[in-house]
Amino acid sequence: MQEKELSGLTDKELLEKSKNMKSAPMTNAILIGFLVGIIVYSIWVSSLGFFTLIPLFFIYKLIDNSKKK
């Protein structure tokens, strides 16, 4: 399903889209902070390994997704 242009949206749809746009950066920041915490804990307990790379991949995806929006 393609996204409608902003001019074709109703007032209610515009308000809902605005709320989603405001909450997305805060959610991304919380998730990135949580993933960085996992990385720091992983390095503290053991050392760099495969499980350290998984959160790095998710951080990259979150940052890349926020740049698109």
C-alpha positions in Angstrom: 0.0 0.0 0.0 1.5 3.3 -1.0 1.4 6.2 1.4 -0.9 9.0 0.5 0.4 12.5 -0.1 0.0 14.9 2.7 -2.4 17.1 0.7 -4.8 14.1 0.3 -5.0 13.3 4.0 -7.9 14.3 6.3 -7.3 16.4 9.4 -7.6 13.4 11.6 -5.0 11.4 9.6 -2.6 14.4 9.6 -2.9 14.7 13.4 -2.2 11.0 13.8 0.8 11.2 11.4 2.1 14.1 13.4 1.9 12.2 16.7 3.8 9.3 15.1 6.5 11.6 13.8 7.1 13.1 17.2 7.3 9.9 19.1 9.6 8.0 16.7 12.8 9.9 17.5 12.3 9.4 21.3 11.6 5.7 20.8 14.7 5.4 18.6 16.9 7.2 21.2 15.7 4.9 23.9 16.3 1.8 21.8 19.8 3.0 20.8 20.6 3.7 24.4 19.5 0.3 25.5 21.5 -1.4 22.7 24.6 0.6 23.6 24.1 -0.6 27.2 24.0 -4.2 26.0 27.3 -3.6 24.0 29.0 -2.1 27.0 27.9 -4.9 29.3 29.0 -7.5 26.7 32.4 -5.9 26.5 32.7 -5.6 30.3 31.7 -9.2 31.0 33.7 -10.9 28.2 35.2 -9.2 25.2 34.2 -8.3 21.6 32.4 -11.1 19.9 29.6 -12.0 17.7 26.9 -11.0 20.2 28.4 -7.6 20.3 27.9 -7.1 16.6 24.2 -7.9 16.7 23.2 -4.7 18.7 25.6 -2.7 16.4 23.6 -3.9 13.4 20.3 -2.9 15.0 21.7 0.5 15.9 22.8 1.0 12.3 19.3 0.0 11.1 17.6 2.4 13.5 19.8 5.3 12.5 19.4 4.6 8.8 15.6 4.3 9.2 15.4 7.7 11.0 17.4 9.4 8.2 14.9 8.2 5.7 12.0 9.7 7.6 
